[in-house]
Amino acid sequence: MGLRLRIFLGMLVVVVVSLLSTAIIAYDYSKKQEIAYNDQRLLRKESALGRSIEYVISRHGGDLPKDSISTLFTDHICELADVHGLVFSLYRPDGVLITTSATFTEERIQPELVLSDSITSVLKLLGDRVVVNERDGLNEVTRVYWLVVNNTNSPLFIANARYKPRPLNQGGIRPFLDRLAPVYFFLFIGAMFIAYLLVSSIVRPLGLLKLEMSKVDPLSDSSSVEHEWKDEIGALVLEYNSLLEKLRESLISRAKDEREGAWREMAQQVAHEIKNPLTPLRLGIQQLDRAWNDQAEDFPQRIKKFTSTAISQIDVLSSIAEDFALLAVVRDAEINKVDIIEAVNNAAGLYGDSNVLVEVKTKNLFVEGDLSRLIRVFNNLIANALDSLYDAGSKSLVKIEILDDSKYAIVKVTDQGQGISKEKLERIFEPRFTTKTHGLGLGLAMVKSIVEQTNGEVSVQSEEGSGAVFTVKLPKVGI
């Protein structure tokens, strides 16, 4: 349920509750007034009947013989009942009916011939009136009993008036409700209209604020929301603009830090990538120089092999320089059919047969990829393997196996170095994570990235103190 509907319904509920409360209070007040009116009316009629009875008794000297009561009041009691609009009955002190104005057709129910013991006993003890409320079908009936005495305060008879109170809907409540209903209707319609206007006045600025906020560019100098009223929404807008300014400053500062960090990271990566081929190139040149000085017989073959591998490594350095020149935007890979055996030999040839042993167990093994990038993969794996051997003090060779699977060309780089612990093995391909005392931890992360870009897989198996085996699997292509 939206904010607009919640506010609208809430205001309508308040109005309806207010109107209903007013109606209930008015009804309760009218009901009490009507009860008071009926009570006063009954007292007036009872008083008039009492004066009439006293008048008759006073004309006979203040006392009446018991056998003359029926004769004296039989006709007179009907006149009194007709004048006051009620049923009038007389009972002996013991509760037996003397005379009454009631008829079967008028009242439908014949008045009781004998009063209950409770009424007669109360009247005898207290000498006061007794009021009893009854129901005659759907109508409410009030009976009032009072004791009539002679001039010596001896009881003569019990007078009873049967009175029908005026129903509440025949009193003042019906006209009042008839006049109030149209007023309530128009009040409700007006309240709905006012509630709609108020809700619109509240929600419209919020909608405009939402629209303005959706257009805001945090890095733009003019990115602020305008609100002309100095109200609660205006305070919200001011606070939003303040936070937006802080966000702009934070984004600018963060962008600056990220650019500087990117330059630093790229410089570190370039230094790492350049270092890998430079070390074996220097070693190869030193070996050629020694062979020249020694006038070795196989010098032409050595220089031919070195020239081939050196050119491949120089191409790798050239691609790294191009990437750096493009401000860390690495060039798109040049996908070609690559002889994986040639790529491995170009990487391993710089390190010499005394350091790296390549075992080829297949022929004509091709994959799709970028030759320079694949050479960088094997450069990193061989360099890491040699570093592991050096750290462990081992004089064994790095062994490279090239295998042909049904779907993949597999290259395994094995060393008998210090190995990798289980805790570090899980993070070995994470950027900036390294197991060595030197280095930046970028080589293996780059290896994983290049292999996955070639739709291949790279994995490692190792135990601490038992060396490591890095396996590269690349999808084969036909010759």
ZIHU-V315601 format. One record per run of one state. SS is the DSSP state (A for helix, B for strand, O for the rest). FROM is the first residue (numbers start at 1). LEN is the number of residues. If there is no record, write none. Layout:
BEGIN
SS;FROM;LEN / SS;FROM;LEN
END
This chain:
BEGIN
O;1;2 / A;3;57 / O;60;6 / A;66;19 / O;85;2 / B;87;5 / O;92;4 / B;96;5 / O;101;3 / A;104;4 / O;108;6 / B;114;1 / O;115;2 / A;117;10 / O;127;3 / B;130;7 / O;137;2 / B;139;11 / O;150;5 / B;155;9 / O;164;4 / A;168;3 / O;171;1 / A;172;44 / O;216;16 / A;232;62 / O;294;5 / A;299;27 / O;326;10 / B;336;4 / A;340;12 / O;352;4 / B;356;5 / O;361;5 / B;366;4 / O;370;1 / A;371;22 / O;393;5 / B;398;7 / O;405;3 / B;408;8 / O;416;6 / A;422;4 / O;426;17 / A;443;11 / O;454;3 / B;457;6 / O;463;5 / B;468;10 / O;478;2
END
